[in-house]
Amino acid sequence: MLSGKKIVLRAVERDDLKFIHAWQNDEEIMRLARSLPDHTTSMVALEADYEKILKGEEPRRKEYIIEEREGRTPLGWATLTIQGWPREGIGRSGEVGLALGERNRWRKGYGAEAVGLLLKVAFEQLNLHRVSWWTFAENAASLGLARKMGFKEECRVRDSVFFDNRYHDSVGLGLLRDEYQATSPDPVR
């Protein structure tokens, strides 16, 4: 478990799948989380996707429940996906993602704290060299949070996602270890 001031990130448990299922079948949340508002998933498909994670058989995919510290209320989910395990210290990278499924907790600092905890794991525990963040160009909240946490825009992939009957650009942002260390973006440090 990773503890912050307002939240904890903890391992996903089988009982959490009901929350994840509801969030991943919410059009607005999935538009923001994955640029896929029409994304729907059955409980059976979700269970199959999470089975290896629940058993600890996916070491490259760290999945967490974002839980409010007081009351232990699940608020959303966060991920840290490690891209490969090359030789120690060479080319090690990861990608972060998160979604707050409880709308009444949006814009209250929970996302920043969750990202800070993910970055702490990525850079201080896993010794990653870089972390990336992807979103679609119109997701101002995601872009603002990424920039607040020190991420820099690295690329724009034109017309790469399709929803709402039109194409949208994807934006790739990155944060290097030395940038993280220099700015200390983790709000729980």
SVG drawing of the C-alpha trace seen along z (x, -y; Angstrom):
<svg xmlns="http://www.w3.org/2000/svg" viewBox="-22 -23 44 39">
<polyline fill="none" stroke="black" stroke-width="0.4" points="0.0,0.0 1.2,-3.5 0.0,-6.2 -0.5,-9.9 -2.2,-12.6 -5.7,-12.2 -5.5,-8.8 -3.9,-5.4 -3.1,-3.4 -3.6,0.3 -3.7,3.5 -6.8,4.3 -8.9,7.0 -11.6,9.1 -14.3,7.1 -13.1,4.0 -14.0,5.3 -17.6,4.1 -16.4,0.5 -14.0,0.8 -16.8,2.4 -19.2,-0.5 -16.5,-3.1 -15.4,-1.4 -19.0,-1.3 -19.4,-5.1 -19.2,-7.0 -17.8,-10.2 -15.2,-8.5 -14.0,-6.4 -13.8,-9.4 -11.4,-11.0 -9.6,-7.9 -9.0,-6.1 -10.5,-8.3 -13.1,-5.6 -16.5,-6.8 -18.2,-3.8 -16.0,-1.4 -18.1,1.1 -17.0,4.3 -18.8,7.2 -18.0,8.4 -16.8,11.7 -14.3,9.8 -13.1,7.6 -12.5,10.6 -10.6,12.3 -8.5,9.2 -7.7,8.8 -7.2,12.5 -3.4,12.5 -3.1,9.2 -5.2,10.6 -2.9,13.6 0.3,11.5 1.3,12.9 1.6,9.6 4.8,8.0 4.9,5.3 1.4,4.1 0.9,2.4 -2.8,1.8 -4.1,-0.1 -7.3,-1.2 -7.3,-4.9 -8.9,-4.9 -9.8,-7.9 -7.7,-7.6 -10.6,-8.5 -13.5,-6.2 -11.6,-3.9 -13.9,-4.8 -12.7,-3.6 -12.5,-6.6 -10.9,-5.3 -8.0,-3.3 -4.4,-4.0 -1.9,-2.0 1.9,-1.9 2.8,0.2 6.5,1.1 7.7,1.3 10.2,4.2 12.9,5.2 16.1,4.5 19.5,4.5 19.5,2.6 19.3,-1.2 19.2,-1.1 16.1,-2.2 13.8,-1.4 10.5,-3.2 6.9,-3.1 3.5,-4.6 1.1,-6.0 -2.7,-6.3 -5.5,-7.0 -9.2,-7.7 -11.3,-9.0 -14.6,-7.3 -16.3,-9.4 -17.2,-12.7 -17.7,-14.4 -14.0,-13.9 -12.8,-15.6 -10.6,-18.7 -9.9,-18.2 -6.2,-17.1 -6.7,-13.4 -5.3,-12.9 -2.2,-14.9 -1.6,-12.9 -2.1,-9.6 0.3,-10.6 2.8,-11.7 2.6,-8.2 2.9,-6.5 6.0,-8.6 7.6,-7.7 7.2,-4.0 8.4,-4.5 11.5,-6.5 12.4,-5.7 11.5,-2.0 11.6,-0.6 14.5,-2.8 12.8,-3.7 14.5,-6.3 11.4,-7.8 7.6,-7.8 5.1,-8.6 1.5,-9.8 -0.9,-9.7 -4.2,-11.6 -6.3,-13.1 -5.7,-16.7 -9.0,-18.1 -8.6,-16.5 -7.6,-19.8 -7.8,-18.3 -5.4,-15.5 -3.0,-17.8 -3.1,-20.3 -2.4,-17.6 0.5,-16.1 2.1,-19.5 1.6,-20.3 3.4,-17.1 6.4,-18.0 5.6,-16.1 6.6,-17.8 4.8,-17.4 6.9,-15.2 4.6,-14.4 1.2,-14.8 -0.2,-12.0 -2.7,-13.5 -6.2,-12.0 -5.2,-8.9 -8.4,-8.3 -12.0,-8.3 -15.0,-9.1 -18.0,-11.5 -18.0,-11.0 -14.6,-12.6 -10.9,-12.1 -8.9,-13.6 -5.2,-14.0 -3.3,-12.1 -0.7,-13.9 2.3,-12.1 4.0,-13.6 7.1,-12.4 9.0,-12.9 12.7,-11.9 14.2,-10.8 16.4,-13.8 13.5,-16.2 11.5,-14.4 14.4,-14.7 14.9,-18.3 11.3,-19.4 10.1,-16.9 6.5,-16.9 5.3,-14.4 2.9,-16.3 3.3,-13.7 7.1,-14.1"/>
</svg>
